[in-house]
């Protein structure tokens, strides 16, 4: 996959969320699926958007760490 996109598997791994949660976020528009620039993938996800969401998730988790 190119540097600009993640496959669904790569995006789910980066976010650390279950498949069902990932596709719920896609369905509700929180994650945007775009047509694949290659014919081997059905759709891909913008790396910039996934990386930003992953940081938000990590920041959220850090706020709830019990010391």
PDB file of N, CA, C and O in Angstrom:
ATOM      1  N   UNK A   1       0.847  -1.176   0.000  1.00  0.00           N
ATOM      2  CA  UNK A   1       0.000   0.000   0.000  1.00  0.00           C
ATOM      3  C   UNK A   1       0.893   1.240   0.000  1.00  0.00           C
ATOM      4  O   UNK A   1       1.987   1.234   0.566  1.00  0.00           O
ATOM      5  N   UNK A   2       0.416   2.287  -0.635  1.00  0.00           N
ATOM      6  CA  UNK A   2       1.233   3.493  -0.710  1.00  0.00           C
ATOM      7  C   UNK A   2       1.315   4.187   0.636  1.00  0.00           C
ATOM      8  O   UNK A   2       0.599   3.836   1.573  1.00  0.00           O
ATOM      9  N   UNK A   3       2.178   5.154   0.722  1.00  0.00           N
ATOM     10  CA  UNK A   3       2.383   5.907   1.956  1.00  0.00           C
ATOM     11  C   UNK A   3       1.157   6.729   2.340  1.00  0.00           C
ATOM     12  O   UNK A   3       1.016   7.096   3.506  1.00  0.00           O
ATOM     13  N   UNK A   4       0.268   7.028   1.399  1.00  0.00           N
ATOM     14  CA  UNK A   4      -0.870   7.896   1.656  1.00  0.00           C
ATOM     15  C   UNK A   4      -2.078   7.180   2.259  1.00  0.00           C
ATOM     16  O   UNK A   4      -2.970   7.824   2.811  1.00  0.00           O
ATOM     17  N   UNK A   5      -2.107   5.869   2.156  1.00  0.00           N
ATOM     18  CA  UNK A   5      -3.300   5.111   2.527  1.00  0.00           C
ATOM     19  C   UNK A   5      -2.962   3.930   3.430  1.00  0.00           C
ATOM     20  O   UNK A   5      -1.835   3.437   3.454  1.00  0.00           O
ATOM     21  N   UNK A   6      -3.983   3.494   4.174  1.00  0.00           N
ATOM     22  CA  UNK A   6      -3.925   2.241   4.909  1.00  0.00           C
ATOM     23  C   UNK A   6      -5.012   1.326   4.353  1.00  0.00           C
ATOM     24  O   UNK A   6      -6.076   1.789   3.941  1.00  0.00           O
ATOM     25  N   UNK A   7      -4.739   0.037   4.346  1.00  0.00           N
ATOM     26  CA  UNK A   7      -5.800  -0.933   4.097  1.00  0.00           C
ATOM     27  C   UNK A   7      -6.653  -0.978   5.364  1.00  0.00           C
ATOM     28  O   UNK A   7      -6.269  -0.409   6.386  1.00  0.00           O
ATOM     29  N   UNK A   8      -7.795  -1.642   5.310  1.00  0.00           N
ATOM     30  CA  UNK A   8      -8.635  -1.732   6.505  1.00  0.00           C
ATOM     31  C   UNK A   8      -7.886  -2.445   7.629  1.00  0.00           C
ATOM     32  O   UNK A   8      -7.996  -2.047   8.788  1.00  0.00           O
ATOM     33  N   UNK A   9      -7.141  -3.474   7.311  1.00  0.00           N
ATOM     34  CA  UNK A   9      -6.384  -4.205   8.334  1.00  0.00           C
ATOM     35  C   UNK A   9      -5.325  -3.307   8.976  1.00  0.00           C
ATOM     36  O   UNK A   9      -5.188  -3.276  10.199  1.00  0.00           O
ATOM     37  N   UNK A  10      -4.579  -2.578   8.143  1.00  0.00           N
ATOM     38  CA  UNK A  10      -3.558  -1.674   8.670  1.00  0.00           C
ATOM     39  C   UNK A  10      -4.176  -0.590   9.549  1.00  0.00           C
ATOM     40  O   UNK A  10      -3.641  -0.256  10.606  1.00  0.00           O
ATOM     41  N   UNK A  11      -5.311  -0.044   9.101  1.00  0.00           N
ATOM     42  CA  UNK A  11      -5.986   1.012   9.862  1.00  0.00           C
ATOM     43  C   UNK A  11      -6.484   0.481  11.204  1.00  0.00           C
ATOM     44  O   UNK A  11      -6.315   1.142  12.228  1.00  0.00           O
ATOM     45  N   UNK A  12      -7.095  -0.700  11.211  1.00  0.00           N
ATOM     46  CA  UNK A  12      -7.590  -1.296  12.468  1.00  0.00           C
ATOM     47  C   UNK A  12      -6.444  -1.550  13.428  1.00  0.00           C
ATOM     48  O   UNK A  12      -6.574  -1.306  14.628  1.00  0.00           O
ATOM     49  N   UNK A  13      -5.320  -2.039  12.914  1.00  0.00           N
ATOM     50  CA  UNK A  13      -4.160  -2.286  13.759  1.00  0.00           C
ATOM     51  C   UNK A  13      -3.607  -0.985  14.324  1.00  0.00           C
ATOM     52  O   UNK A  13      -3.263  -0.914  15.504  1.00  0.00           O
ATOM     53  N   UNK A  14      -3.523   0.029  13.500  1.00  0.00           N
ATOM     54  CA  UNK A  14      -3.014   1.327  13.950  1.00  0.00           C
ATOM     55  C   UNK A  14      -3.907   1.903  15.045  1.00  0.00           C
ATOM     56  O   UNK A  14      -3.414   2.473  16.019  1.00  0.00           O
ATOM     57  N   UNK A  15      -5.221   1.752  14.883  1.00  0.00           N
ATOM     58  CA  UNK A  15      -6.169   2.292  15.850  1.00  0.00           C
ATOM     59  C   UNK A  15      -6.319   1.403  17.080  1.00  0.00           C
ATOM     60  O   UNK A  15      -6.699   1.879  18.150  1.00  0.00           O
ATOM     61  N   UNK A  16      -6.021   0.118  16.931  1.00  0.00           N
ATOM     62  CA  UNK A  16      -6.161  -0.809  18.049  1.00  0.00           C
ATOM     63  C   UNK A  16      -7.613  -1.052  18.423  1.00  0.00           C
ATOM     64  O   UNK A  16      -7.947  -1.178  19.602  1.00  0.00           O
ATOM     65  N   UNK A  17      -8.477  -1.116  17.416  1.00  0.00           N
ATOM     66  CA  UNK A  17      -9.906  -1.320  17.669  1.00  0.00           C
ATOM     67  C   UNK A  17     -10.399  -2.566  16.937  1.00  0.00           C
ATOM     68  O   UNK A  17      -9.805  -2.988  15.945  1.00  0.00           O
ATOM     69  N   UNK A  18     -11.499  -3.156  17.439  1.00  0.00           N
ATOM     70  CA  UNK A  18     -12.056  -4.338  16.778  1.00  0.00           C
ATOM     71  C   UNK A  18     -12.622  -4.003  15.401  1.00  0.00           C
ATOM     72  O   UNK A  18     -12.938  -2.849  15.109  1.00  0.00           O
ATOM     73  N   UNK A  19     -12.742  -5.013  14.575  1.00  0.00           N
ATOM     74  CA  UNK A  19     -13.288  -4.852  13.233  1.00  0.00           C
ATOM     75  C   UNK A  19     -14.671  -4.212  13.258  1.00  0.00           C
ATOM     76  O   UNK A  19     -14.956  -3.314  12.466  1.00  0.00           O
ATOM     77  N   UNK A  20     -15.529  -4.673  14.164  1.00  0.00           N
ATOM     78  CA  UNK A  20     -16.898  -4.132  14.216  1.00  0.00           C
ATOM     79  C   UNK A  20     -16.895  -2.640  14.543  1.00  0.00           C
ATOM     80  O   UNK A  20     -17.680  -1.882  13.973  1.00  0.00           O
ATOM     81  N   UNK A  21     -16.036  -2.218  15.440  1.00  0.00           N
ATOM     82  CA  UNK A  21     -15.940  -0.800  15.791  1.00  0.00           C
ATOM     83  C   UNK A  21     -15.419   0.004  14.610  1.00  0.00           C
ATOM     84  O   UNK A  21     -15.914   1.095  14.326  1.00  0.00           O
ATOM     85  N   UNK A  22     -14.430  -0.531  13.930  1.00  0.00           N
ATOM     86  CA  UNK A  22     -13.860   0.151  12.769  1.00  0.00           C
ATOM     87  C   UNK A  22     -14.938   0.400  11.716  1.00  0.00           C
ATOM     88  O   UNK A  22     -15.090   1.520  11.229  1.00  0.00           O
ATOM     89  N   UNK A  23     -15.683  -0.643  11.369  1.00  0.00           N
ATOM     90  CA  UNK A  23     -16.691  -0.475  10.323  1.00  0.00           C
ATOM     91  C   UNK A  23     -17.875   0.370  10.791  1.00  0.00           C
ATOM     92  O   UNK A  23     -18.548   0.991   9.969  1.00  0.00           O
ATOM     93  N   UNK A  24     -18.134   0.402  12.082  1.00  0.00           N
ATOM     94  CA  UNK A  24     -19.143   1.320  12.608  1.00  0.00           C
ATOM     95  C   UNK A  24     -18.685   2.769  12.390  1.00  0.00           C
ATOM     96  O   UNK A  24     -19.480   3.621  11.993  1.00  0.00           O
ATOM     97  N   UNK A  25     -17.414   3.038  12.651  1.00  0.00           N
ATOM     98  CA  UNK A  25     -16.885   4.384  12.440  1.00  0.00           C
ATOM     99  C   UNK A  25     -16.897   4.766  10.958  1.00  0.00           C
ATOM    100  O   UNK A  25     -17.109   5.930  10.618  1.00  0.00           O
ATOM    101  N   UNK A  26     -16.673   3.793  10.083  1.00  0.00           N
ATOM    102  CA  UNK A  26     -16.764   4.050   8.645  1.00  0.00           C
ATOM    103  C   UNK A  26     -18.220   4.355   8.278  1.00  0.00           C
ATOM    104  O   UNK A  26     -18.497   5.323   7.570  1.00  0.00           O
ATOM    105  N   UNK A  27     -19.144   3.524   8.764  1.00  0.00           N
ATOM    106  CA  UNK A  27     -20.562   3.682   8.435  1.00  0.00           C
ATOM    107  C   UNK A  27     -21.114   5.025   8.912  1.00  0.00           C
ATOM    108  O   UNK A  27     -21.942   5.632   8.234  1.00  0.00           O
ATOM    109  N   UNK A  28     -20.660   5.485  10.068  1.00  0.00           N
ATOM    110  CA  UNK A  28     -21.164   6.734  10.628  1.00  0.00           C
ATOM    111  C   UNK A  28     -20.383   7.960  10.144  1.00  0.00           C
ATOM    112  O   UNK A  28     -20.675   9.083  10.553  1.00  0.00           O
ATOM    113  N   UNK A  29     -19.395   7.746   9.276  1.00  0.00           N
ATOM    114  CA  UNK A  29     -18.668   8.864   8.685  1.00  0.00           C
ATOM    115  C   UNK A  29     -17.499   9.393   9.494  1.00  0.00           C
ATOM    116  O   UNK A  29     -16.911  10.409   9.124  1.00  0.00           O
ATOM    117  N   UNK A  30     -17.148   8.737  10.579  1.00  0.00           N
ATOM    118  CA  UNK A  30     -16.003   9.170  11.386  1.00  0.00           C
ATOM    119  C   UNK A  30     -14.677   8.815  10.710  1.00  0.00           C
ATOM    120  O   UNK A  30     -13.658   9.470  10.928  1.00  0.00           O
ATOM    121  N   UNK A  31     -14.713   7.763   9.885  1.00  0.00           N
ATOM    122  CA  UNK A  31     -13.565   7.360   9.070  1.00  0.00           C
ATOM    123  C   UNK A  31     -14.052   7.316   7.630  1.00  0.00           C
ATOM    124  O   UNK A  31     -15.110   6.760   7.336  1.00  0.00           O
ATOM    125  N   UNK A  32     -13.265   7.912   6.734  1.00  0.00           N
ATOM    126  CA  UNK A  32     -13.656   7.995   5.334  1.00  0.00           C
ATOM    127  C   UNK A  32     -12.985   6.907   4.513  1.00  0.00           C
ATOM    128  O   UNK A  32     -11.763   6.766   4.520  1.00  0.00           O
ATOM    129  N   UNK A  33     -13.797   6.150   3.813  1.00  0.00           N
ATOM    130  CA  UNK A  33     -13.276   5.143   2.877  1.00  0.00           C
ATOM    131  C   UNK A  33     -13.194   5.788   1.506  1.00  0.00           C
ATOM    132  O   UNK A  33     -14.142   6.442   1.071  1.00  0.00           O
ATOM    133  N   UNK A  34     -12.077   5.614   0.825  1.00  0.00           N
ATOM    134  CA  UNK A  34     -11.900   6.177  -0.509  1.00  0.00           C
ATOM    135  C   UNK A  34     -11.600   5.045  -1.486  1.00  0.00           C
ATOM    136  O   UNK A  34     -11.084   4.000  -1.090  1.00  0.00           O
ATOM    137  N   UNK A  35     -11.923   5.252  -2.760  1.00  0.00           N
ATOM    138  CA  UNK A  35     -11.617   4.222  -3.752  1.00  0.00           C
ATOM    139  C   UNK A  35     -10.112   3.947  -3.779  1.00  0.00           C
ATOM    140  O   UNK A  35      -9.297   4.862  -3.658  1.00  0.00           O
ATOM    141  N   UNK A  36      -9.769   2.690  -3.936  1.00  0.00           N
ATOM    142  CA  UNK A  36      -8.365   2.295  -3.954  1.00  0.00           C
ATOM    143  C   UNK A  36      -7.695   2.765  -5.244  1.00  0.00           C
ATOM    144  O   UNK A  36      -8.275   2.662  -6.325  1.00  0.00           O
ATOM    145  N   UNK A  37      -6.463   3.284  -5.123  1.00  0.00           N
ATOM    146  CA  UNK A  37      -5.728   3.662  -6.333  1.00  0.00           C
ATOM    147  C   UNK A  37      -5.236   2.440  -7.111  1.00  0.00           C
ATOM    148  O   UNK A  37      -4.758   2.567  -8.238  1.00  0.00           O
ATOM    149  N   UNK A  38      -5.354   1.256  -6.504  1.00  0.00           N
ATOM    150  CA  UNK A  38      -5.000   0.012  -7.195  1.00  0.00           C
ATOM    151  C   UNK A  38      -6.255  -0.843  -7.281  1.00  0.00           C
ATOM    152  O   UNK A  38      -7.230  -0.582  -6.577  1.00  0.00           O
ATOM    153  N   UNK A  39      -6.242  -1.822  -8.103  1.00  0.00           N
ATOM    154  CA  UNK A  39      -7.416  -2.681  -8.261  1.00  0.00           C
ATOM    155  C   UNK A  39      -7.439  -3.828  -7.255  1.00  0.00           C
ATOM    156  O   UNK A  39      -8.390  -4.609  -7.242  1.00  0.00           O
ATOM    157  N   UNK A  40      -6.414  -3.944  -6.413  1.00  0.00           N
ATOM    158  CA  UNK A  40      -6.350  -5.089  -5.497  1.00  0.00           C
ATOM    159  C   UNK A  40      -7.128  -4.853  -4.204  1.00  0.00           C
ATOM    160  O   UNK A  40      -7.425  -5.810  -3.489  1.00  0.00           O
ATOM    161  N   UNK A  41      -7.460  -3.615  -3.891  1.00  0.00           N
ATOM    162  CA  UNK A  41      -8.191  -3.301  -2.667  1.00  0.00           C
ATOM    163  C   UNK A  41      -9.556  -2.725  -3.015  1.00  0.00           C
ATOM    164  O   UNK A  41      -9.695  -1.997  -3.998  1.00  0.00           O
ATOM    165  N   UNK A  42     -10.556  -3.046  -2.216  1.00  0.00           N
ATOM    166  CA  UNK A  42     -11.905  -2.523  -2.449  1.00  0.00           C
ATOM    167  C   UNK A  42     -12.023  -1.068  -2.029  1.00  0.00           C
ATOM    168  O   UNK A  42     -12.772  -0.301  -2.634  1.00  0.00           O
ATOM    169  N   UNK A  43     -11.303  -0.696  -1.017  1.00  0.00           N
ATOM    170  CA  UNK A  43     -11.303   0.669  -0.526  1.00  0.00           C
ATOM    171  C   UNK A  43     -10.141   0.830   0.420  1.00  0.00           C
ATOM    172  O   UNK A  43      -9.653  -0.143   0.995  1.00  0.00           O
ATOM    173  N   UNK A  44      -9.703   2.045   0.579  1.00  0.00           N
ATOM    174  CA  UNK A  44      -8.588   2.327   1.474  1.00  0.00           C
ATOM    175  C   UNK A  44      -8.958   3.518   2.346  1.00  0.00           C
ATOM    176  O   UNK A  44      -9.993   4.154   2.152  1.00  0.00           O
ATOM    177  N   UNK A  45      -8.105   3.800   3.294  1.00  0.00           N
ATOM    178  CA  UNK A  45      -8.391   4.821   4.296  1.00  0.00           C
ATOM    179  C   UNK A  45      -7.215   5.776   4.369  1.00  0.00           C
ATOM    180  O   UNK A  45      -6.059   5.353   4.391  1.00  0.00           O
ATOM    181  N   UNK A  46      -7.513   7.057   4.405  1.00  0.00           N
ATOM    182  CA  UNK A  46      -6.473   8.077   4.376  1.00  0.00           C
ATOM    183  C   UNK A  46      -5.568   7.965   5.606  1.00  0.00           C
ATOM    184  O   UNK A  46      -6.034   7.999   6.745  1.00  0.00           O
ATOM    185  N   UNK A  47      -4.277   7.833   5.347  1.00  0.00           N
ATOM    186  CA  UNK A  47      -3.293   7.676   6.416  1.00  0.00           C
ATOM    187  C   UNK A  47      -3.347   8.859   7.379  1.00  0.00           C
ATOM    188  O   UNK A  47      -3.304   8.673   8.595  1.00  0.00           O
ATOM    189  N   UNK A  48      -3.441  10.055   6.847  1.00  0.00           N
ATOM    190  CA  UNK A  48      -3.475  11.251   7.691  1.00  0.00           C
ATOM    191  C   UNK A  48      -4.652  11.216   8.670  1.00  0.00           C
ATOM    192  O   UNK A  48      -4.500  11.567   9.839  1.00  0.00           O
ATOM    193  N   UNK A  49      -5.815  10.795   8.193  1.00  0.00           N
ATOM    194  CA  UNK A  49      -7.004  10.737   9.043  1.00  0.00           C
ATOM    195  C   UNK A  49      -6.860   9.643  10.111  1.00  0.00           C
ATOM    196  O   UNK A  49      -7.189   9.866  11.276  1.00  0.00           O
ATOM    197  N   UNK A  50      -6.374   8.479   9.717  1.00  0.00           N
ATOM    198  CA  UNK A  50      -6.213   7.367  10.662  1.00  0.00           C
ATOM    199  C   UNK A  50      -5.165   7.713  11.715  1.00  0.00           C
ATOM    200  O   UNK A  50      -5.368   7.451  12.901  1.00  0.00           O
ATOM    201  N   UNK A  51      -4.051   8.297  11.293  1.00  0.00           N
ATOM    202  CA  UNK A  51      -3.007   8.677  12.245  1.00  0.00           C
ATOM    203  C   UNK A  51      -3.523   9.702  13.253  1.00  0.00           C
ATOM    204  O   UNK A  51      -3.203   9.627  14.439  1.00  0.00           O
ATOM    205  N   UNK A  52      -4.313  10.651  12.784  1.00  0.00           N
ATOM    206  CA  UNK A  52      -4.886  11.668  13.676  1.00  0.00           C
ATOM    207  C   UNK A  52      -5.834  11.023  14.686  1.00  0.00           C
ATOM    208  O   UNK A  52      -5.788  11.337  15.875  1.00  0.00           O
ATOM    209  N   UNK A  53      -6.689  10.126  14.209  1.00  0.00           N
ATOM    210  CA  UNK A  53      -7.623   9.443  15.100  1.00  0.00           C
ATOM    211  C   UNK A  53      -6.885   8.558  16.103  1.00  0.00           C
ATOM    212  O   UNK A  53      -7.283   8.472  17.265  1.00  0.00           O
ATOM    213  N   UNK A  54      -5.816   7.902  15.661  1.00  0.00           N
ATOM    214  CA  UNK A  54      -5.016   7.059  16.555  1.00  0.00           C
ATOM    215  C   UNK A  54      -4.404   7.908  17.670  1.00  0.00           C
ATOM    216  O   UNK A  54      -4.353   7.475  18.821  1.00  0.00           O
ATOM    217  N   UNK A  55      -3.947   9.099  17.338  1.00  0.00           N
ATOM    218  CA  UNK A  55      -3.383   9.993  18.350  1.00  0.00           C
ATOM    219  C   UNK A  55      -4.464  10.428  19.333  1.00  0.00           C
ATOM    220  O   UNK A  55      -4.218  10.487  20.537  1.00  0.00           O
ATOM    221  N   UNK A  56      -5.656  10.731  18.830  1.00  0.00           N
ATOM    222  CA  UNK A  56      -6.760  11.117  19.708  1.00  0.00           C
ATOM    223  C   UNK A  56      -7.122   9.978  20.659  1.00  0.00           C
ATOM    224  O   UNK A  56      -7.376  10.213  21.840  1.00  0.00           O
ATOM    225  N   UNK A  57      -7.145   8.763  20.155  1.00  0.00           N
ATOM    226  CA  UNK A  57      -7.451   7.594  20.987  1.00  0.00           C
ATOM    227  C   UNK A  57      -6.378   7.426  22.058  1.00  0.00           C
ATOM    228  O   UNK A  57      -6.687   7.193  23.227  1.00  0.00           O
ATOM    229  N   UNK A  58      -5.120   7.546  21.650  1.00  0.00           N
ATOM    230  CA  UNK A  58      -4.016   7.402  22.600  1.00  0.00           C
ATOM    231  C   UNK A  58      -4.067   8.501  23.664  1.00  0.00           C
ATOM    232  O   UNK A  58      -3.873   8.226  24.848  1.00  0.00           O
ATOM    233  N   UNK A  59      -4.323   9.727  23.254  1.00  0.00           N
ATOM    234  CA  UNK A  59      -4.432  10.837  24.208  1.00  0.00           C
ATOM    235  C   UNK A  59      -5.579  10.598  25.183  1.00  0.00           C
ATOM    236  O   UNK A  59      -5.454  10.882  26.374  1.00  0.00           O
ATOM    237  N   UNK A  60      -6.684  10.081  24.685  1.00  0.00           N
ATOM    238  CA  UNK A  60      -7.840   9.773  25.531  1.00  0.00           C
ATOM    239  C   UNK A  60      -7.463   8.711  26.558  1.00  0.00           C
ATOM    240  O   UNK A  60      -7.777   8.840  27.741  1.00  0.00           O
ATOM    241  N   UNK A  61      -6.787   7.658  26.095  1.00  0.00           N
ATOM    242  CA  UNK A  61      -6.380   6.585  27.005  1.00  0.00           C
ATOM    243  C   UNK A  61      -5.426   7.109  28.075  1.00  0.00           C
ATOM    244  O   UNK A  61      -5.518   6.707  29.235  1.00  0.00           O
ATOM    245  N   UNK A  62      -4.523   7.993  27.701  1.00  0.00           N
ATOM    246  CA  UNK A  62      -3.558   8.551  28.647  1.00  0.00           C
ATOM    247  C   UNK A  62      -4.262   9.339  29.748  1.00  0.00           C
ATOM    248  O   UNK A  62      -3.799   9.372  30.888  1.00  0.00           O
ATOM    249  N   UNK A  63      -5.371   9.968  29.406  1.00  0.00           N
ATOM    250  CA  UNK A  63      -6.129  10.740  30.385  1.00  0.00           C
ATOM    251  C   UNK A  63      -6.832   9.871  31.403  1.00  0.00           C
ATOM    252  O   UNK A  63      -7.251  10.359  32.453  1.00  0.00           O
ATOM    253  N   UNK A  64      -6.970   8.583  31.107  1.00  0.00           N
ATOM    254  CA  UNK A  64      -7.696   7.671  32.006  1.00  0.00           C
ATOM    255  C   UNK A  64      -6.800   6.624  32.631  1.00  0.00           C
ATOM    256  O   UNK A  64      -7.293   5.637  33.177  1.00  0.00           O
ATOM    257  N   UNK A  65      -5.496   6.819  32.561  1.00  0.00           N
ATOM    258  CA  UNK A  65      -4.566   5.887  33.198  1.00  0.00           C
ATOM    259  C   UNK A  65      -4.598   6.139  34.698  1.00  0.00           C
ATOM    260  O   UNK A  65      -4.424   7.267  35.160  1.00  0.00           O
ATOM    261  N   UNK A  66      -4.824   5.067  35.448  1.00  0.00           N
ATOM    262  CA  UNK A  66      -4.860   5.161  36.909  1.00  0.00           C
ATOM    263  C   UNK A  66      -3.446   4.998  37.431  1.00  0.00           C
ATOM    264  O   UNK A  66      -2.780   4.005  37.139  1.00  0.00           O
ATOM    265  N   UNK A  67      -2.994   5.960  38.193  1.00  0.00           N
ATOM    266  CA  UNK A  67      -1.623   5.912  38.723  1.00  0.00           C
ATOM    267  C   UNK A  67      -1.590   5.181  40.050  1.00  0.00           C
ATOM    268  O   UNK A  67      -0.524   5.039  40.650  1.00  0.00           O
TER     269      UNK A  67
END
